[in-house]
Amino acid sequence: MTYQKTAVFILRLVGILWVAFFSFAWALYAVEFAFGVEVQRYPAHMIGASVGYIVLGVLVVALAKPVGRLIGRGLDV
């Protein structure tokens, strides 16, 4: 495996885990809210920031290949 492929793999893995974490956390919140469990009310800016974090993770996954190639360029022997 080349350095470029390794960099792409790591970036995609981190991006997927990042998105999965925030999506899972908000999914649990939504399920608790739907079942009527008393949950903390979050302000709009906090919800917006979490959506921004999810979008950031999706961008990392989408841009992993060009960024991985850039990072791994010149490292292969």
mmCIF file of the N, C-alpha and C atoms, coordinates in Angstrom:
data_MODEL
# 
_entry.id   MODEL 
# 
loop_
_atom_site.group_PDB 
_atom_site.id 
_atom_site.type_symbol 
_atom_site.label_atom_id 
_atom_site.label_alt_id 
_atom_site.label_comp_id 
_atom_site.label_asym_id 
_atom_site.label_entity_id 
_atom_site.label_seq_id 
_atom_site.pdbx_PDB_ins_code 
_atom_site.Cartn_x 
_atom_site.Cartn_y 
_atom_site.Cartn_z 
_atom_site.occupancy 
_atom_site.B_iso_or_equiv 
_atom_site.pdbx_formal_charge 
_atom_site.auth_seq_id 
_atom_site.auth_comp_id 
_atom_site.auth_asym_id 
_atom_site.auth_atom_id 
_atom_site.pdbx_PDB_model_num 
ATOM 1   N N  . MET A 1 1  ? 0.852   -1.177 0.000  1.00 0.00 ? 1  MET A N  1 
ATOM 2   C CA . MET A 1 1  ? 0.000   0.000  0.000  1.00 0.00 ? 1  MET A CA 1 
ATOM 3   C C  . MET A 1 1  ? 0.898   1.241  0.000  1.00 0.00 ? 1  MET A C  1 
ATOM 4   N N  . THR A 1 2  ? 0.573   2.193  -0.844 1.00 0.00 ? 2  THR A N  1 
ATOM 5   C CA . THR A 1 2  ? 1.394   3.394  -0.942 1.00 0.00 ? 2  THR A CA 1 
ATOM 6   C C  . THR A 1 2  ? 1.001   4.390  0.146  1.00 0.00 ? 2  THR A C  1 
ATOM 7   N N  . TYR A 1 3  ? 1.842   5.403  0.292  1.00 0.00 ? 3  TYR A N  1 
ATOM 8   C CA . TYR A 1 3  ? 1.550   6.445  1.280  1.00 0.00 ? 3  TYR A CA 1 
ATOM 9   C C  . TYR A 1 3  ? 0.287   7.211  0.911  1.00 0.00 ? 3  TYR A C  1 
ATOM 10  N N  . GLN A 1 4  ? 0.078   7.424  -0.381 1.00 0.00 ? 4  GLN A N  1 
ATOM 11  C CA . GLN A 1 4  ? -1.119  8.142  -0.811 1.00 0.00 ? 4  GLN A CA 1 
ATOM 12  C C  . GLN A 1 4  ? -2.383  7.363  -0.459 1.00 0.00 ? 4  GLN A C  1 
ATOM 13  N N  . LYS A 1 5  ? -2.387  6.063  -0.728 1.00 0.00 ? 5  LYS A N  1 
ATOM 14  C CA . LYS A 1 5  ? -3.555  5.245  -0.405 1.00 0.00 ? 5  LYS A CA 1 
ATOM 15  C C  . LYS A 1 5  ? -3.774  5.171  1.100  1.00 0.00 ? 5  LYS A C  1 
ATOM 16  N N  . THR A 1 6  ? -2.689  5.131  1.843  1.00 0.00 ? 6  THR A N  1 
ATOM 17  C CA . THR A 1 6  ? -2.799  5.106  3.302  1.00 0.00 ? 6  THR A CA 1 
ATOM 18  C C  . THR A 1 6  ? -3.393  6.410  3.821  1.00 0.00 ? 6  THR A C  1 
ATOM 19  N N  . ALA A 1 7  ? -2.938  7.535  3.273  1.00 0.00 ? 7  ALA A N  1 
ATOM 20  C CA . ALA A 1 7  ? -3.465  8.836  3.687  1.00 0.00 ? 7  ALA A CA 1 
ATOM 21  C C  . ALA A 1 7  ? -4.945  8.957  3.349  1.00 0.00 ? 7  ALA A C  1 
ATOM 22  N N  . VAL A 1 8  ? -5.337  8.508  2.172  1.00 0.00 ? 8  VAL A N  1 
ATOM 23  C CA . VAL A 1 8  ? -6.748  8.544  1.776  1.00 0.00 ? 8  VAL A CA 1 
ATOM 24  C C  . VAL A 1 8  ? -7.574  7.671  2.713  1.00 0.00 ? 8  VAL A C  1 
ATOM 25  N N  . PHE A 1 9  ? -7.081  6.481  3.024  1.00 0.00 ? 9  PHE A N  1 
ATOM 26  C CA . PHE A 1 9  ? -7.794  5.573  3.927  1.00 0.00 ? 9  PHE A CA 1 
ATOM 27  C C  . PHE A 1 9  ? -7.982  6.206  5.305  1.00 0.00 ? 9  PHE A C  1 
ATOM 28  N N  . ILE A 1 10 ? -6.928  6.797  5.845  1.00 0.00 ? 10 ILE A N  1 
ATOM 29  C CA . ILE A 1 10 ? -7.003  7.401  7.178  1.00 0.00 ? 10 ILE A CA 1 
ATOM 30  C C  . ILE A 1 10 ? -7.968  8.578  7.183  1.00 0.00 ? 10 ILE A C  1 
ATOM 31  N N  . LEU A 1 11 ? -7.905  9.435  6.162  1.00 0.00 ? 11 LEU A N  1 
ATOM 32  C CA . LEU A 1 11 ? -8.816  10.579 6.096  1.00 0.00 ? 11 LEU A CA 1 
ATOM 33  C C  . LEU A 1 11 ? -10.270 10.123 5.993  1.00 0.00 ? 11 LEU A C  1 
ATOM 34  N N  . ARG A 1 12 ? -10.520 9.120  5.172  1.00 0.00 ? 12 ARG A N  1 
ATOM 35  C CA . ARG A 1 12 ? -11.894 8.622  5.041  1.00 0.00 ? 12 ARG A CA 1 
ATOM 36  C C  . ARG A 1 12 ? -12.377 7.980  6.337  1.00 0.00 ? 12 ARG A C  1 
ATOM 37  N N  . LEU A 1 13 ? -11.514 7.231  6.991  1.00 0.00 ? 13 LEU A N  1 
ATOM 38  C CA . LEU A 1 13 ? -11.884 6.593  8.252  1.00 0.00 ? 13 LEU A CA 1 
ATOM 39  C C  . LEU A 1 13 ? -12.217 7.639  9.316  1.00 0.00 ? 13 LEU A C  1 
ATOM 40  N N  . VAL A 1 14 ? -11.379 8.642  9.438  1.00 0.00 ? 14 VAL A N  1 
ATOM 41  C CA . VAL A 1 14 ? -11.621 9.704  10.421 1.00 0.00 ? 14 VAL A CA 1 
ATOM 42  C C  . VAL A 1 14 ? -12.917 10.448 10.099 1.00 0.00 ? 14 VAL A C  1 
ATOM 43  N N  . GLY A 1 15 ? -13.135 10.759 8.829  1.00 0.00 ? 15 GLY A N  1 
ATOM 44  C CA . GLY A 1 15 ? -14.355 11.458 8.437  1.00 0.00 ? 15 GLY A CA 1 
ATOM 45  C C  . GLY A 1 15 ? -15.607 10.651 8.722  1.00 0.00 ? 15 GLY A C  1 
ATOM 46  N N  . ILE A 1 16 ? -15.556 9.363  8.426  1.00 0.00 ? 16 ILE A N  1 
ATOM 47  C CA . ILE A 1 16 ? -16.719 8.500  8.660  1.00 0.00 ? 16 ILE A CA 1 
ATOM 48  C C  . ILE A 1 16 ? -16.995 8.361  10.155 1.00 0.00 ? 16 ILE A C  1 
ATOM 49  N N  . LEU A 1 17 ? -15.958 8.178  10.945 1.00 0.00 ? 17 LEU A N  1 
ATOM 50  C CA . LEU A 1 17 ? -16.150 8.079  12.400 1.00 0.00 ? 17 LEU A CA 1 
ATOM 51  C C  . LEU A 1 17 ? -16.683 9.386  12.979 1.00 0.00 ? 17 LEU A C  1 
ATOM 52  N N  . TRP A 1 18 ? -16.192 10.503 12.468 1.00 0.00 ? 18 TRP A N  1 
ATOM 53  C CA . TRP A 1 18 ? -16.633 11.832 12.906 1.00 0.00 ? 18 TRP A CA 1 
ATOM 54  C C  . TRP A 1 18 ? -18.128 11.997 12.648 1.00 0.00 ? 18 TRP A C  1 
ATOM 55  N N  . VAL A 1 19 ? -18.564 11.701 11.428 1.00 0.00 ? 19 VAL A N  1 
ATOM 56  C CA . VAL A 1 19 ? -19.975 11.827 11.064 1.00 0.00 ? 19 VAL A CA 1 
ATOM 57  C C  . VAL A 1 19 ? -20.822 10.841 11.867 1.00 0.00 ? 19 VAL A C  1 
ATOM 58  N N  . ALA A 1 20 ? -20.340 9.620  12.018 1.00 0.00 ? 20 ALA A N  1 
ATOM 59  C CA . ALA A 1 20 ? -21.098 8.607  12.755 1.00 0.00 ? 20 ALA A CA 1 
ATOM 60  C C  . ALA A 1 20 ? -21.306 9.020  14.210 1.00 0.00 ? 20 ALA A C  1 
ATOM 61  N N  . PHE A 1 21 ? -20.286 9.604  14.830 1.00 0.00 ? 21 PHE A N  1 
ATOM 62  C CA . PHE A 1 21 ? -20.401 10.016 16.228 1.00 0.00 ? 21 PHE A CA 1 
ATOM 63  C C  . PHE A 1 21 ? -21.488 11.070 16.404 1.00 0.00 ? 21 PHE A C  1 
ATOM 64  N N  . PHE A 1 22 ? -21.420 12.150 15.614 1.00 0.00 ? 22 PHE A N  1 
ATOM 65  C CA . PHE A 1 22 ? -22.400 13.224 15.769 1.00 0.00 ? 22 PHE A CA 1 
ATOM 66  C C  . PHE A 1 22 ? -23.797 12.782 15.342 1.00 0.00 ? 22 PHE A C  1 
ATOM 67  N N  . SER A 1 23 ? -23.885 11.975 14.289 1.00 0.00 ? 23 SER A N  1 
ATOM 68  C CA . SER A 1 23 ? -25.195 11.482 13.846 1.00 0.00 ? 23 SER A CA 1 
ATOM 69  C C  . SER A 1 23 ? -25.822 10.574 14.896 1.00 0.00 ? 23 SER A C  1 
ATOM 70  N N  . PHE A 1 24 ? -25.018 9.695  15.492 1.00 0.00 ? 24 PHE A N  1 
ATOM 71  C CA . PHE A 1 24 ? -25.524 8.794  16.523 1.00 0.00 ? 24 PHE A CA 1 
ATOM 72  C C  . PHE A 1 24 ? -25.993 9.578  17.750 1.00 0.00 ? 24 PHE A C  1 
ATOM 73  N N  . ALA A 1 25 ? -25.216 10.567 18.154 1.00 0.00 ? 25 ALA A N  1 
ATOM 74  C CA . ALA A 1 25 ? -25.585 11.355 19.332 1.00 0.00 ? 25 ALA A CA 1 
ATOM 75  C C  . ALA A 1 25 ? -26.911 12.081 19.115 1.00 0.00 ? 25 ALA A C  1 
ATOM 76  N N  . TRP A 1 26 ? -27.076 12.701 17.943 1.00 0.00 ? 26 TRP A N  1 
ATOM 77  C CA . TRP A 1 26 ? -28.320 13.420 17.688 1.00 0.00 ? 26 TRP A CA 1 
ATOM 78  C C  . TRP A 1 26 ? -29.477 12.464 17.413 1.00 0.00 ? 26 TRP A C  1 
ATOM 79  N N  . ALA A 1 27 ? -29.187 11.275 16.893 1.00 0.00 ? 27 ALA A N  1 
ATOM 80  C CA . ALA A 1 27 ? -30.248 10.282 16.707 1.00 0.00 ? 27 ALA A CA 1 
ATOM 81  C C  . ALA A 1 27 ? -30.781 9.813  18.060 1.00 0.00 ? 27 ALA A C  1 
ATOM 82  N N  . LEU A 1 28 ? -29.887 9.594  19.018 1.00 0.00 ? 28 LEU A N  1 
ATOM 83  C CA . LEU A 1 28 ? -30.328 9.231  20.368 1.00 0.00 ? 28 LEU A CA 1 
ATOM 84  C C  . LEU A 1 28 ? -31.176 10.339 20.984 1.00 0.00 ? 28 LEU A C  1 
ATOM 85  N N  . TYR A 1 29 ? -30.752 11.576 20.787 1.00 0.00 ? 29 TYR A N  1 
ATOM 86  C CA . TYR A 1 29 ? -31.511 12.719 21.297 1.00 0.00 ? 29 TYR A CA 1 
ATOM 87  C C  . TYR A 1 29 ? -32.912 12.749 20.676 1.00 0.00 ? 29 TYR A C  1 
ATOM 88  N N  . ALA A 1 30 ? -32.988 12.525 19.364 1.00 0.00 ? 30 ALA A N  1 
ATOM 89  C CA . ALA A 1 30 ? -34.275 12.553 18.671 1.00 0.00 ? 30 ALA A CA 1 
ATOM 90  C C  . ALA A 1 30 ? -35.190 11.424 19.142 1.00 0.00 ? 30 ALA A C  1 
ATOM 91  N N  . VAL A 1 31 ? -34.635 10.249 19.370 1.00 0.00 ? 31 VAL A N  1 
ATOM 92  C CA . VAL A 1 31 ? -35.443 9.117  19.842 1.00 0.00 ? 31 VAL A CA 1 
ATOM 93  C C  . VAL A 1 31 ? -35.971 9.393  21.248 1.00 0.00 ? 31 VAL A C  1 
ATOM 94  N N  . GLU A 1 32 ? -35.120 9.902  22.113 1.00 0.00 ? 32 GLU A N  1 
ATOM 95  C CA . GLU A 1 32 ? -35.567 10.231 23.472 1.00 0.00 ? 32 GLU A CA 1 
ATOM 96  C C  . GLU A 1 32 ? -36.654 11.295 23.434 1.00 0.00 ? 32 GLU A C  1 
ATOM 97  N N  . PHE A 1 33 ? -36.482 12.293 22.593 1.00 0.00 ? 33 PHE A N  1 
ATOM 98  C CA . PHE A 1 33 ? -37.469 13.358 22.460 1.00 0.00 ? 33 PHE A CA 1 
ATOM 99  C C  . PHE A 1 33 ? -38.788 12.797 21.928 1.00 0.00 ? 33 PHE A C  1 
ATOM 100 N N  . ALA A 1 34 ? -38.716 11.888 20.952 1.00 0.00 ? 34 ALA A N  1 
ATOM 101 C CA . ALA A 1 34 ? -39.920 11.309 20.356 1.00 0.00 ? 34 ALA A CA 1 
ATOM 102 C C  . ALA A 1 34 ? -40.695 10.449 21.354 1.00 0.00 ? 34 ALA A C  1 
ATOM 103 N N  . PHE A 1 35 ? -39.992 9.768  22.254 1.00 0.00 ? 35 PHE A N  1 
ATOM 104 C CA . PHE A 1 35 ? -40.650 8.935  23.256 1.00 0.00 ? 35 PHE A CA 1 
ATOM 105 C C  . PHE A 1 35 ? -41.105 9.730  24.476 1.00 0.00 ? 35 PHE A C  1 
ATOM 106 N N  . GLY A 1 36 ? -40.873 11.011 24.479 1.00 0.00 ? 36 GLY A N  1 
ATOM 107 C CA . GLY A 1 36 ? -41.352 11.849 25.560 1.00 0.00 ? 36 GLY A CA 1 
ATOM 108 C C  . GLY A 1 36 ? -40.456 11.891 26.779 1.00 0.00 ? 36 GLY A C  1 
ATOM 109 N N  . VAL A 1 37 ? -39.243 11.398 26.651 1.00 0.00 ? 37 VAL A N  1 
ATOM 110 C CA . VAL A 1 37 ? -38.292 11.465 27.758 1.00 0.00 ? 37 VAL A CA 1 
ATOM 111 C C  . VAL A 1 37 ? -37.875 12.922 27.929 1.00 0.00 ? 37 VAL A C  1 
ATOM 112 N N  . GLU A 1 38 ? -37.759 13.347 29.167 1.00 0.00 ? 38 GLU A N  1 
ATOM 113 C CA . GLU A 1 38 ? -37.337 14.725 29.432 1.00 0.00 ? 38 GLU A CA 1 
ATOM 114 C C  . GLU A 1 38 ? -35.883 14.895 29.000 1.00 0.00 ? 38 GLU A C  1 
ATOM 115 N N  . VAL A 1 39 ? -35.671 15.729 27.993 1.00 0.00 ? 39 VAL A N  1 
ATOM 116 C CA . VAL A 1 39 ? -34.330 15.966 27.470 1.00 0.00 ? 39 VAL A CA 1 
ATOM 117 C C  . VAL A 1 39 ? -33.994 17.444 27.601 1.00 0.00 ? 39 VAL A C  1 
ATOM 118 N N  . GLN A 1 40 ? -32.714 17.714 27.623 1.00 0.00 ? 40 GLN A N  1 
ATOM 119 C CA . GLN A 1 40 ? -32.259 19.095 27.703 1.00 0.00 ? 40 GLN A CA 1 
ATOM 120 C C  . GLN A 1 40 ? -32.551 19.797 26.384 1.00 0.00 ? 40 GLN A C  1 
ATOM 121 N N  . ARG A 1 41 ? -33.074 21.009 26.463 1.00 0.00 ? 41 ARG A N  1 
ATOM 122 C CA . ARG A 1 41 ? -33.342 21.793 25.253 1.00 0.00 ? 41 ARG A CA 1 
ATOM 123 C C  . ARG A 1 41 ? -32.060 22.513 24.860 1.00 0.00 ? 41 ARG A C  1 
ATOM 124 N N  . TYR A 1 42 ? -31.608 22.244 23.645 1.00 0.00 ? 42 TYR A N  1 
ATOM 125 C CA . TYR A 1 42 ? -30.375 22.866 23.169 1.00 0.00 ? 42 TYR A CA 1 
ATOM 126 C C  . TYR A 1 42 ? -30.706 24.108 22.362 1.00 0.00 ? 42 TYR A C  1 
ATOM 127 N N  . PRO A 1 43 ? -29.909 25.168 22.519 1.00 0.00 ? 43 PRO A N  1 
ATOM 128 C CA . PRO A 1 43 ? -30.143 26.374 21.724 1.00 0.00 ? 43 PRO A CA 1 
ATOM 129 C C  . PRO A 1 43 ? -29.836 26.122 20.244 1.00 0.00 ? 43 PRO A C  1 
ATOM 130 N N  . ALA A 1 44 ? -30.385 26.990 19.397 1.00 0.00 ? 44 ALA A N  1 
ATOM 131 C CA . ALA A 1 44 ? -30.259 26.810 17.946 1.00 0.00 ? 44 ALA A CA 1 
ATOM 132 C C  . ALA A 1 44 ? -28.808 26.838 17.486 1.00 0.00 ? 44 ALA A C  1 
ATOM 133 N N  . HIS A 1 45 ? -27.970 27.665 18.122 1.00 0.00 ? 45 HIS A N  1 
ATOM 134 C CA . HIS A 1 45 ? -26.579 27.746 17.667 1.00 0.00 ? 45 HIS A CA 1 
ATOM 135 C C  . HIS A 1 45 ? -25.823 26.443 17.939 1.00 0.00 ? 45 HIS A C  1 
ATOM 136 N N  . MET A 1 46 ? -26.231 25.712 18.963 1.00 0.00 ? 46 MET A N  1 
ATOM 137 C CA . MET A 1 46 ? -25.572 24.440 19.262 1.00 0.00 ? 46 MET A CA 1 
ATOM 138 C C  . MET A 1 46 ? -25.985 23.364 18.256 1.00 0.00 ? 46 MET A C  1 
ATOM 139 N N  . ILE A 1 47 ? -27.236 23.368 17.880 1.00 0.00 ? 47 ILE A N  1 
ATOM 140 C CA . ILE A 1 47 ? -27.710 22.427 16.865 1.00 0.00 ? 47 ILE A CA 1 
ATOM 141 C C  . ILE A 1 47 ? -27.068 22.757 15.522 1.00 0.00 ? 47 ILE A C  1 
ATOM 142 N N  . GLY A 1 48 ? -26.988 24.034 15.198 1.00 0.00 ? 48 GLY A N  1 
ATOM 143 C CA . GLY A 1 48 ? -26.341 24.452 13.952 1.00 0.00 ? 48 GLY A CA 1 
ATOM 144 C C  . GLY A 1 48 ? -24.879 24.068 13.902 1.00 0.00 ? 48 GLY A C  1 
ATOM 145 N N  . ALA A 1 49 ? -24.201 24.184 15.026 1.00 0.00 ? 49 ALA A N  1 
ATOM 146 C CA . ALA A 1 49 ? -22.785 23.803 15.078 1.00 0.00 ? 49 ALA A CA 1 
ATOM 147 C C  . ALA A 1 49 ? -22.623 22.303 14.866 1.00 0.00 ? 49 ALA A C  1 
ATOM 148 N N  . SER A 1 50 ? -23.510 21.511 15.433 1.00 0.00 ? 50 SER A N  1 
ATOM 149 C CA . SER A 1 50 ? -23.432 20.064 15.236 1.00 0.00 ? 50 SER A CA 1 
ATOM 150 C C  . SER A 1 50 ? -23.678 19.693 13.776 1.00 0.00 ? 50 SER A C  1 
ATOM 151 N N  . VAL A 1 51 ? -24.613 20.369 13.135 1.00 0.00 ? 51 VAL A N  1 
ATOM 152 C CA . VAL A 1 51 ? -24.838 20.139 11.703 1.00 0.00 ? 51 VAL A CA 1 
ATOM 153 C C  . VAL A 1 51 ? -23.592 20.543 10.921 1.00 0.00 ? 51 VAL A C  1 
ATOM 154 N N  . GLY A 1 52 ? -22.956 21.630 11.328 1.00 0.00 ? 52 GLY A N  1 
ATOM 155 C CA . GLY A 1 52 ? -21.710 22.047 10.687 1.00 0.00 ? 52 GLY A CA 1 
ATOM 156 C C  . GLY A 1 52 ? -20.607 21.018 10.849 1.00 0.00 ? 52 GLY A C  1 
ATOM 157 N N  . TYR A 1 53 ? -20.520 20.413 12.008 1.00 0.00 ? 53 TYR A N  1 
ATOM 158 C CA . TYR A 1 53 ? -19.525 19.359 12.231 1.00 0.00 ? 53 TYR A CA 1 
ATOM 159 C C  . TYR A 1 53 ? -19.795 18.147 11.339 1.00 0.00 ? 53 TYR A C  1 
ATOM 160 N N  . ILE A 1 54 ? -21.062 17.810 11.165 1.00 0.00 ? 54 ILE A N  1 
ATOM 161 C CA . ILE A 1 54 ? -21.406 16.693 10.284 1.00 0.00 ? 54 ILE A CA 1 
ATOM 162 C C  . ILE A 1 54 ? -21.028 17.024 8.845  1.00 0.00 ? 54 ILE A C  1 
ATOM 163 N N  . VAL A 1 55 ? -21.320 18.241 8.412  1.00 0.00 ? 55 VAL A N  1 
ATOM 164 C CA . VAL A 1 55 ? -20.943 18.667 7.056  1.00 0.00 ? 55 VAL A CA 1 
ATOM 165 C C  . VAL A 1 55 ? -19.430 18.647 6.900  1.00 0.00 ? 55 VAL A C  1 
ATOM 166 N N  . LEU A 1 56 ? -18.699 19.069 7.923  1.00 0.00 ? 56 LEU A N  1 
ATOM 167 C CA . LEU A 1 56 ? -17.234 19.025 7.874  1.00 0.00 ? 56 LEU A CA 1 
ATOM 168 C C  . LEU A 1 56 ? -16.742 17.590 7.686  1.00 0.00 ? 56 LEU A C  1 
ATOM 169 N N  . GLY A 1 57 ? -17.327 16.651 8.395  1.00 0.00 ? 57 GLY A N  1 
ATOM 170 C CA . GLY A 1 57 ? -16.949 15.248 8.240  1.00 0.00 ? 57 GLY A CA 1 
ATOM 171 C C  . GLY A 1 57 ? -17.240 14.720 6.846  1.00 0.00 ? 57 GLY A C  1 
ATOM 172 N N  . VAL A 1 58 ? -18.380 15.113 6.285  1.00 0.00 ? 58 VAL A N  1 
ATOM 173 C CA . VAL A 1 58 ? -18.721 14.699 4.921  1.00 0.00 ? 58 VAL A CA 1 
ATOM 174 C C  . VAL A 1 58 ? -17.727 15.294 3.928  1.00 0.00 ? 58 VAL A C  1 
ATOM 175 N N  . LEU A 1 59 ? -17.325 16.542 4.139  1.00 0.00 ? 59 LEU A N  1 
ATOM 176 C CA . LEU A 1 59 ? -16.321 17.165 3.268  1.00 0.00 ? 59 LEU A CA 1 
ATOM 177 C C  . LEU A 1 59 ? -14.978 16.451 3.364  1.00 0.00 ? 59 LEU A C  1 
ATOM 178 N N  . VAL A 1 60 ? -14.589 16.052 4.559  1.00 0.00 ? 60 VAL A N  1 
ATOM 179 C CA . VAL A 1 60 ? -13.326 15.315 4.719  1.00 0.00 ? 60 VAL A CA 1 
ATOM 180 C C  . VAL A 1 60 ? -13.379 14.018 3.927  1.00 0.00 ? 60 VAL A C  1 
ATOM 181 N N  . VAL A 1 61 ? -14.510 13.318 3.990  1.00 0.00 ? 61 VAL A N  1 
ATOM 182 C CA . VAL A 1 61 ? -14.646 12.070 3.229  1.00 0.00 ? 61 VAL A CA 1 
ATOM 183 C C  . VAL A 1 61 ? -14.619 12.363 1.728  1.00 0.00 ? 61 VAL A C  1 
ATOM 184 N N  . ALA A 1 62 ? -15.320 13.414 1.308  1.00 0.00 ? 62 ALA A N  1 
ATOM 185 C CA . ALA A 1 62 ? -15.397 13.734 -0.115 1.00 0.00 ? 62 ALA A CA 1 
ATOM 186 C C  . ALA A 1 62 ? -14.055 14.198 -0.676 1.00 0.00 ? 62 ALA A C  1 
ATOM 187 N N  . LEU A 1 63 ? -13.281 14.921 0.121  1.00 0.00 ? 63 LEU A N  1 
ATOM 188 C CA . LEU A 1 63 ? -12.005 15.463 -0.348 1.00 0.00 ? 63 LEU A CA 1 
ATOM 189 C C  . LEU A 1 63 ? -10.817 14.605 0.059  1.00 0.00 ? 63 LEU A C  1 
ATOM 190 N N  . ALA A 1 64 ? -11.061 13.419 0.565  1.00 0.00 ? 64 ALA A N  1 
ATOM 191 C CA . ALA A 1 64 ? -9.968  12.569 1.056  1.00 0.00 ? 64 ALA A CA 1 
ATOM 192 C C  . ALA A 1 64 ? -8.999  12.177 -0.047 1.00 0.00 ? 64 ALA A C  1 
ATOM 193 N N  . LYS A 1 65 ? -9.520  11.888 -1.223 1.00 0.00 ? 65 LYS A N  1 
ATOM 194 C CA . LYS A 1 65 ? -8.634  11.418 -2.291 1.00 0.00 ? 65 LYS A CA 1 
ATOM 195 C C  . LYS A 1 65 ? -7.672  12.516 -2.760 1.00 0.00 ? 65 LYS A C  1 
ATOM 196 N N  . PRO A 1 66 ? -8.148  13.723 -3.110 1.00 0.00 ? 66 PRO A N  1 
ATOM 197 C CA . PRO A 1 66 ? -7.177  14.746 -3.530 1.00 0.00 ? 66 PRO A CA 1 
ATOM 198 C C  . PRO A 1 66 ? -6.243  15.190 -2.405 1.00 0.00 ? 66 PRO A C  1 
ATOM 199 N N  . VAL A 1 67 ? -6.755  15.285 -1.197 1.00 0.00 ? 67 VAL A N  1 
ATOM 200 C CA . VAL A 1 67 ? -5.903  15.692 -0.075 1.00 0.00 ? 67 VAL A CA 1 
ATOM 201 C C  . VAL A 1 67 ? -4.901  14.590 0.255  1.00 0.00 ? 67 VAL A C  1 
ATOM 202 N N  . GLY A 1 68 ? -5.337  13.339 0.201  1.00 0.00 ? 68 GLY A N  1 
ATOM 203 C CA . GLY A 1 68 ? -4.430  12.213 0.444  1.00 0.00 ? 68 GLY A CA 1 
ATOM 204 C C  . GLY A 1 68 ? -3.325  12.138 -0.587 1.00 0.00 ? 68 GLY A C  1 
ATOM 205 N N  . ARG A 1 69 ? -3.660  12.423 -1.838 1.00 0.00 ? 69 ARG A N  1 
ATOM 206 C CA . ARG A 1 69 ? -2.632  12.452 -2.881 1.00 0.00 ? 69 ARG A CA 1 
ATOM 207 C C  . ARG A 1 69 ? -1.644  13.577 -2.632 1.00 0.00 ? 69 ARG A C  1 
ATOM 208 N N  . LEU A 1 70 ? -2.155  14.718 -2.195 1.00 0.00 ? 70 LEU A N  1 
ATOM 209 C CA . LEU A 1 70 ? -1.281  15.857 -1.907 1.00 0.00 ? 70 LEU A CA 1 
ATOM 210 C C  . LEU A 1 70 ? -0.360  15.555 -0.731 1.00 0.00 ? 70 LEU A C  1 
ATOM 211 N N  . ILE A 1 71 ? -0.900  14.952 0.305  1.00 0.00 ? 71 ILE A N  1 
ATOM 212 C CA . ILE A 1 71 ? -0.098  14.621 1.484  1.00 0.00 ? 71 ILE A CA 1 
ATOM 213 C C  . ILE A 1 71 ? 0.952   13.564 1.156  1.00 0.00 ? 71 ILE A C  1 
ATOM 214 N N  . GLY A 1 72 ? 0.556   12.545 0.384  1.00 0.00 ? 72 GLY A N  1 
ATOM 215 C CA . GLY A 1 72 ? 1.458   11.435 0.101  1.00 0.00 ? 72 GLY A CA 1 
ATOM 216 C C  . GLY A 1 72 ? 2.409   11.660 -1.056 1.00 0.00 ? 72 GLY A C  1 
ATOM 217 N N  . ARG A 1 73 ? 2.287   12.794 -1.740 1.00 0.00 ? 73 ARG A N  1 
ATOM 218 C CA . ARG A 1 73 ? 3.139   13.057 -2.902 1.00 0.00 ? 73 ARG A CA 1 
ATOM 219 C C  . ARG A 1 73 ? 4.603   13.160 -2.482 1.00 0.00 ? 73 ARG A C  1 
ATOM 220 N N  . GLY A 1 74 ? 5.449   12.471 -3.187 1.00 0.00 ? 74 GLY A N  1 
ATOM 221 C CA . GLY A 1 74 ? 6.883   12.543 -2.935 1.00 0.00 ? 74 GLY A CA 1 
ATOM 222 C C  . GLY A 1 74 ? 7.376   11.635 -1.821 1.00 0.00 ? 74 GLY A C  1 
ATOM 223 N N  . LEU A 1 75 ? 6.485   10.935 -1.144 1.00 0.00 ? 75 LEU A N  1 
ATOM 224 C CA . LEU A 1 75 ? 6.906   10.063 -0.048 1.00 0.00 ? 75 LEU A CA 1 
ATOM 225 C C  . LEU A 1 75 ? 7.196   8.650  -0.519 1.00 0.00 ? 75 LEU A C  1 
ATOM 226 N N  . ASP A 1 76 ? 6.606   8.255  -1.649 1.00 0.00 ? 76 ASP A N  1 
ATOM 227 C CA . ASP A 1 76 ? 6.847   6.905  -2.164 1.00 0.00 ? 76 ASP A CA 1 
ATOM 228 C C  . ASP A 1 76 ? 8.271   6.784  -2.664 1.00 0.00 ? 76 ASP A C  1 
ATOM 229 N N  . VAL A 1 77 ? 8.867   5.654  -2.351 1.00 0.00 ? 77 VAL A N  1 
ATOM 230 C CA . VAL A 1 77 ? 10.265  5.431  -2.739 1.00 0.00 ? 77 VAL A CA 1 
ATOM 231 C C  . VAL A 1 77 ? 10.325  4.769  -4.094 1.00 0.00 ? 77 VAL A C  1 
# 
